[in-house]
Amino acid sequence: MTASDRPPAARPERGPLNERRVYDRVSEAVGWTPLVRLHGSVEGLGPPGAEVWAKLECLNPMGSVKDRVARHMIEAALADGRLAPGGTLVESSSGNTAMGLAMMAVLHGLSCRMVVRRQTSREKLDALRALGVELELVDAELPPEHPESYNRKAKRLAAELPRAYFPDQHNNRENNEAHYRTTGPEIWQQMDGRIDWLVAGIGTGGTVSGVGRYLEEQDPGVRVLAVDVEGSVFTEYFRTGRVGRPARYRLEGLGDEELIGCPEFEVIDEMVQVADGDAFRAARDLARRDAIFAGGSSGAALWAVRGLLERLAAGEGRRAPAGRHGGPLRIVTILPDSGTRYLSTVYNDDWMRENGYLDG
């Protein structure tokens, strides 16, 4: 679908449609998450007066940005007949999309069977089981082309199961459209159209692509910085057009070991890679300095924001002494999920030390 073919994005009202926030079902509460200004975690960084605003996606009903994608994909599939009540949802997920799909499965009388890496945090696995999800645990060490790998098993299961629907969040651009129609317009309105940079992680690519495309359509001067993880193939492909060899990493929700269909690389202006330990330590810093209890991918976003602020303060890539709209330089970032999903990993001192992320 080209930009000219695409229907205009729905523009949310000035704030939640239901100001009393009283809903018939929990999926209606997805979206309109708050933007909160960061202070302690970015103190002393960037040009004078620079602002960093973080969108707290952990406040969606199932606790992550992926609630938006799950709701949009399943409602679309039910509407056009790709999925019917009584069917089975099959997907591969690092946990958050699976949680959103589980929500939709409960609400629409569906079964839910999720392919999840065995190394996924215990908290996510327990939460999925609590929602009635049947888990297919796979070994993260398997190469992506292996039929039992995370990347292949869900598609095969969906083909084998009767009445199964495979949303395919990694390649189905309804993922991106969910953010183009909700997250992007929300940010634009919350920031009164004054944004210089968007900093967001790239996992499936749906968030950074959909939000970035929407913001750039409103203001072509908005710059988009995507945050990848060391070991992922995205950054080398973005910079050189070549697909490099993937390496293992522990950060959940960012990167991939092969190219997938959702990233819109043309929307992205810059891409950086974060090391696992830097992301995890930044997440812990965010909790201690701004009282925002978020996951490792949120730490990755903070790490990238800090690096951008340092560059802008030094004048690298800076286009003006202040924001382009006459006010202060303004950066918006997206924090995908909550730290409660990583109590046994990122926020566990013993785990952090055992894996070399903390001294002592």
C-alpha positions as CSV (number, residue, x, y, z in Angstrom):
1,M,0.0,0.0,0.0
2,T,1.5,3.4,-1.0
3,A,1.0,6.6,0.9
4,S,-1.5,7.8,-1.8
5,D,-3.6,4.6,-1.5
6,R,-3.7,4.7,2.3
7,P,-6.8,6.2,3.9
8,P,-6.1,9.1,6.2
9,A,-5.1,8.2,9.7
10,A,-7.8,8.5,12.3
11,R,-7.2,11.6,14.4
12,P,-8.1,11.0,18.0
13,E,-10.1,13.6,19.9
14,R,-8.2,16.0,22.2
15,G,-7.6,13.4,24.8
16,P,-9.4,10.1,25.4
17,L,-12.8,9.7,23.6
18,N,-14.3,8.7,26.9
19,E,-13.1,11.3,29.4
20,R,-14.5,9.4,32.3
21,R,-12.6,6.4,31.2
22,V,-15.5,4.0,31.7
23,Y,-15.5,1.1,29.2
24,D,-17.5,-1.9,28.2
25,R,-14.5,-4.1,27.8
26,V,-10.8,-3.9,28.7
27,S,-9.5,-3.6,25.1
28,E,-11.3,-0.3,24.8
29,A,-8.8,1.1,27.4
30,V,-5.8,0.5,25.1
31,G,-4.1,3.7,24.1
32,W,-3.9,7.4,25.3
33,T,-1.0,6.5,27.5
34,P,0.6,9.5,29.2
35,L,3.7,11.4,28.1
36,V,6.0,12.1,31.1
37,R,9.0,14.4,31.0
38,L,12.3,12.8,32.1
39,H,14.5,14.7,34.6
40,G,17.0,12.8,36.8
41,S,17.9,10.2,34.2
42,V,18.9,12.8,31.6
43,E,20.1,15.5,34.0
44,G,23.0,17.6,32.7
45,L,22.8,16.2,29.2
46,G,22.0,17.9,25.9
47,P,21.7,21.6,24.9
48,P,20.4,23.9,27.6
49,G,16.7,23.6,28.1
50,A,16.4,20.4,26.0
51,E,13.3,18.3,26.9
52,V,12.9,14.5,26.8
53,W,9.4,13.1,27.0
54,A,8.6,9.4,27.5
55,K,5.4,7.7,26.5
56,L,4.5,5.1,29.2
57,E,3.2,2.2,27.3
58,C,3.3,0.0,30.4
59,L,0.0,1.6,31.3
60,N,-1.9,-0.2,28.6
61,P,-4.2,-3.0,30.1
62,M,-1.8,-5.9,29.5
63,G,1.2,-3.8,30.3
64,S,2.9,-3.0,27.0
65,V,2.8,-1.1,23.7
66,K,1.9,-4.4,22.0
67,D,-1.7,-4.2,23.2
68,R,-2.2,-1.7,20.4
69,V,-1.0,-4.1,17.7
70,A,-3.0,-7.1,19.1
71,R,-6.2,-5.1,19.3
72,H,-5.9,-3.7,15.8
73,M,-4.8,-7.0,14.1
74,I,-7.5,-9.1,15.7
75,E,-10.3,-6.6,15.2
76,A,-9.3,-6.3,11.5
77,A,-9.1,-10.1,11.1
78,L,-12.5,-10.6,12.8
79,A,-14.1,-7.9,10.6
80,D,-13.0,-9.3,7.3
81,G,-13.4,-13.0,8.1
82,R,-9.8,-14.1,8.3
83,L,-10.7,-15.1,11.9
84,A,-13.9,-16.3,13.5
85,P,-15.0,-16.8,17.1
86,G,-13.9,-20.3,18.2
87,G,-10.6,-20.1,16.2
88,T,-7.1,-20.3,17.5
89,L,-4.5,-17.5,17.5
90,V,-1.0,-18.6,16.8
91,E,2.0,-16.2,17.0
92,S,5.7,-16.0,17.8
93,S,6.4,-13.4,20.5
94,S,8.9,-12.3,23.1
95,G,5.9,-12.1,25.4
96,N,4.3,-8.7,25.1
97,T,2.4,-9.3,21.8
98,A,1.4,-12.7,23.2
99,M,-0.1,-10.9,26.2
100,G,-2.1,-8.6,24.0
101,L,-3.3,-11.5,21.9
102,A,-4.3,-13.3,25.0
103,M,-6.5,-10.4,26.0
104,M,-8.2,-10.4,22.6
105,A,-8.6,-14.2,22.8
106,V,-10.4,-14.0,26.1
107,L,-12.7,-11.2,24.9
108,H,-13.6,-12.9,21.6
109,G,-13.9,-16.6,22.5
110,L,-10.6,-17.6,20.9
111,S,-7.9,-20.1,21.8
112,C,-4.4,-18.8,22.1
113,R,-1.2,-20.8,21.3
114,M,2.1,-18.8,21.4
115,V,5.6,-19.7,20.4
116,V,8.0,-18.1,22.9
117,R,11.7,-18.5,23.4
118,R,12.5,-20.7,26.4
119,Q,14.9,-17.9,27.7
120,T,12.0,-15.4,28.0
121,S,11.6,-14.0,31.5
122,R,9.8,-16.2,34.0
123,E,7.3,-13.4,34.8
124,K,6.1,-13.2,31.2
125,L,5.7,-17.0,30.9
126,D,3.8,-17.1,34.2
127,A,1.5,-14.2,33.1
128,L,0.7,-15.9,29.8
129,R,-0.2,-19.1,31.5
130,A,-2.4,-17.2,33.9
131,L,-4.4,-15.9,30.9
132,G,-4.9,-19.4,29.5
133,V,-2.3,-19.3,26.8
134,E,-0.8,-22.6,25.6
135,L,2.9,-22.1,25.3
136,E,5.2,-23.7,22.7
137,L,8.7,-23.0,24.2
138,V,11.6,-23.1,21.7
139,D,15.3,-22.9,22.0
140,A,16.8,-19.5,21.2
141,E,20.0,-21.2,20.1
142,L,18.3,-22.7,17.0
143,P,19.2,-20.9,13.7
144,P,16.3,-19.0,12.2
145,E,15.9,-21.4,9.3
146,H,15.4,-24.4,11.6
147,P,11.8,-25.7,11.4
148,E,11.6,-25.7,15.2
149,S,13.0,-22.2,15.6
150,Y,11.1,-19.2,16.9
151,N,11.0,-17.7,13.4
152,R,9.5,-20.8,11.8
153,K,7.4,-22.8,14.2
154,A,4.4,-20.5,14.6
155,K,3.8,-20.4,10.8
156,R,4.0,-24.2,10.7
157,L,1.6,-24.6,13.7
158,A,-0.9,-22.3,12.1
159,A,-0.9,-24.3,8.9
160,E,-1.5,-27.6,10.9
161,L,-4.2,-26.4,13.3
162,P,-7.9,-26.1,12.1
163,R,-9.4,-22.6,12.2
164,A,-6.0,-21.1,13.2
165,Y,-5.0,-17.5,12.4
166,F,-1.4,-16.4,12.3
167,P,-1.2,-12.6,12.6
168,D,2.5,-12.7,11.7
169,Q,3.4,-9.5,13.6
170,H,6.9,-9.6,12.1
171,N,5.8,-9.3,8.5
172,N,2.2,-8.0,8.6
173,R,2.1,-4.2,8.2
174,E,-1.2,-4.0,10.1
175,N,1.3,-3.9,13.0
176,N,2.7,-0.6,11.7
177,E,-0.8,0.7,10.9
178,A,-1.8,0.2,14.5
179,H,0.8,2.8,15.5
180,Y,0.2,5.0,12.5
181,R,-3.5,5.3,13.5
182,T,-3.1,5.6,17.3
183,T,0.4,6.1,18.9
184,G,1.6,8.6,16.3
185,P,-1.5,10.9,16.4
186,E,-1.5,10.7,20.2
187,I,2.1,11.9,20.4
188,W,1.5,14.6,17.9
189,Q,-1.4,16.0,19.8
190,Q,0.2,15.6,23.3
191,M,3.2,17.5,22.1
192,D,1.1,20.2,20.3
193,G,3.0,19.3,17.1
194,R,6.4,20.4,18.5
195,I,8.8,17.5,18.1
196,D,12.4,17.4,16.9
197,W,13.3,13.7,17.4
198,L,11.6,10.4,17.9
199,V,13.7,7.7,19.6
200,A,12.2,4.3,19.6
201,G,13.3,0.7,19.6
202,I,13.2,-1.6,16.5
203,G,12.0,-5.1,17.2
204,T,9.2,-6.1,14.7
205,G,9.7,-2.5,13.4
206,G,6.0,-1.7,13.8
207,T,6.3,1.0,16.4
208,V,9.1,3.0,15.1
209,S,7.8,2.7,11.5
210,G,4.2,3.5,12.1
211,V,4.8,6.4,14.6
212,G,7.8,7.7,12.6
213,R,5.8,7.7,9.3
214,Y,2.9,9.6,10.9
215,L,5.1,12.2,12.5
216,E,7.1,12.8,9.4
217,E,3.9,13.3,7.4
218,Q,2.8,16.0,9.8
219,D,6.3,17.6,9.9
220,P,9.0,16.4,7.5
221,G,11.6,17.9,9.8
222,V,11.0,15.3,12.5
223,R,14.1,13.0,12.8
224,V,13.7,9.3,13.7
225,L,16.3,7.4,15.6
226,A,15.8,3.6,15.8
227,V,17.4,1.6,18.6
228,D,18.7,-1.8,17.7
229,V,20.5,-4.4,19.9
230,E,24.0,-5.7,19.3
231,G,23.7,-9.1,17.6
232,S,20.7,-8.1,15.5
233,V,21.0,-7.8,11.7
234,F,19.0,-4.6,11.3
235,T,21.8,-2.0,11.8
236,E,24.2,-3.4,9.3
237,Y,21.4,-3.7,6.7
238,F,20.3,-0.2,7.4
239,R,23.8,1.2,7.0
240,T,25.2,-1.0,4.2
241,G,22.3,-2.9,2.5
242,R,24.0,-6.2,3.6
243,V,22.6,-8.7,6.0
244,G,25.3,-9.7,8.4
245,R,25.6,-12.7,10.7
246,P,23.4,-12.5,13.8
247,A,24.8,-13.1,17.3
248,R,23.0,-14.0,20.5
249,Y,21.7,-11.3,22.9
250,R,19.5,-11.3,26.0
251,L,17.6,-8.1,25.6
252,E,13.9,-9.0,24.9
253,G,11.8,-7.2,22.3
254,L,14.5,-5.6,20.1
255,G,16.3,-6.8,17.0
256,D,16.0,-9.9,15.0
257,E,18.3,-12.6,13.5
258,E,16.9,-12.2,10.0
259,L,15.3,-9.5,7.9
260,I,11.5,-9.3,8.3
261,G,8.8,-7.4,6.5
262,C,7.6,-4.7,9.0
263,P,10.5,-2.3,9.3
264,E,10.1,0.7,7.0
265,F,13.8,1.6,6.8
266,E,13.0,4.6,4.6
267,V,11.2,6.2,7.6
268,I,14.4,5.9,9.8
269,D,17.1,8.6,9.7
270,E,19.6,7.0,12.1
271,M,20.0,3.7,13.8
272,V,22.2,2.8,16.8
273,Q,23.0,-0.5,18.5
274,V,22.9,-1.0,22.3
275,A,24.7,-3.7,24.3
276,D,22.6,-5.8,26.6
277,G,24.4,-4.5,29.8
278,D,24.0,-0.9,28.8
279,A,20.3,-1.3,28.2
280,F,19.7,-3.1,31.5
281,R,21.8,-0.7,33.6
282,A,19.9,2.3,32.0
283,A,16.6,0.7,32.8
284,R,17.6,0.4,36.4
285,D,18.8,4.0,36.4
286,L,15.4,5.1,35.0
287,A,13.7,3.5,38.0
288,R,16.1,5.1,40.5
289,R,16.2,8.6,39.0
290,D,12.8,9.1,37.5
291,A,10.7,6.5,39.3
292,I,9.7,4.9,36.0
293,F,9.8,1.2,36.4
294,A,10.3,-0.1,32.9
295,G,11.8,-3.0,31.0
296,G,15.1,-3.6,29.3
297,S,14.0,-2.2,25.9
298,S,13.0,1.0,27.7
299,G,16.5,1.1,29.1
300,A,17.8,0.8,25.5
301,A,15.7,3.8,24.5
302,L,17.1,5.8,27.4
303,W,20.6,4.8,26.5
304,A,20.0,6.0,22.9
305,V,18.4,9.3,24.1
306,R,21.4,10.0,26.3
307,G,23.8,9.4,23.4
308,L,21.7,11.7,21.2
309,L,21.7,14.5,23.8
310,E,25.5,14.3,24.2
311,R,25.9,14.6,20.4
312,L,23.5,17.5,20.1
313,A,25.2,19.3,23.0
314,A,28.5,18.9,21.1
315,G,26.9,20.2,17.9
316,E,27.0,17.0,15.9
317,G,23.9,16.8,13.7
318,R,22.4,19.8,15.4
319,R,20.4,22.0,13.1
320,A,19.6,24.9,15.4
321,P,20.5,26.1,18.9
322,A,17.0,25.2,20.0
323,G,14.0,23.3,18.7
324,R,12.8,24.1,15.2
325,H,9.6,25.6,16.5
326,G,11.1,28.4,18.6
327,G,11.0,26.5,21.8
328,P,13.5,24.1,23.4
329,L,14.8,21.1,21.6
330,R,12.2,18.3,22.2
331,I,12.9,14.5,22.1
332,V,10.1,12.0,22.4
333,T,10.8,8.4,23.2
334,I,8.6,5.3,23.7
335,L,9.0,3.1,26.8
336,P,7.4,-0.3,25.7
337,D,6.7,-2.2,28.9
338,S,7.0,-2.5,32.7
339,G,9.9,-3.6,34.9
340,T,7.6,-6.0,36.7
341,R,8.1,-8.5,33.8
342,Y,11.9,-8.6,34.5
343,L,12.1,-9.0,38.2
344,S,14.0,-12.3,37.8
345,T,16.5,-10.8,35.3
346,V,17.1,-7.1,34.8
347,Y,16.1,-6.2,38.4
348,N,17.7,-9.2,40.0
349,D,21.2,-8.4,41.3
350,D,22.3,-12.0,41.3
351,W,21.3,-12.5,37.7
352,M,22.9,-9.3,36.6
353,R,26.2,-10.2,38.3
354,E,26.2,-13.8,37.0
355,N,25.9,-12.5,33.4
356,G,28.5,-9.8,33.9
357,Y,26.3,-6.8,33.9
358,L,27.1,-5.7,37.4
359,D,30.3,-5.6,39.3
360,G,30.8,-7.1,42.8
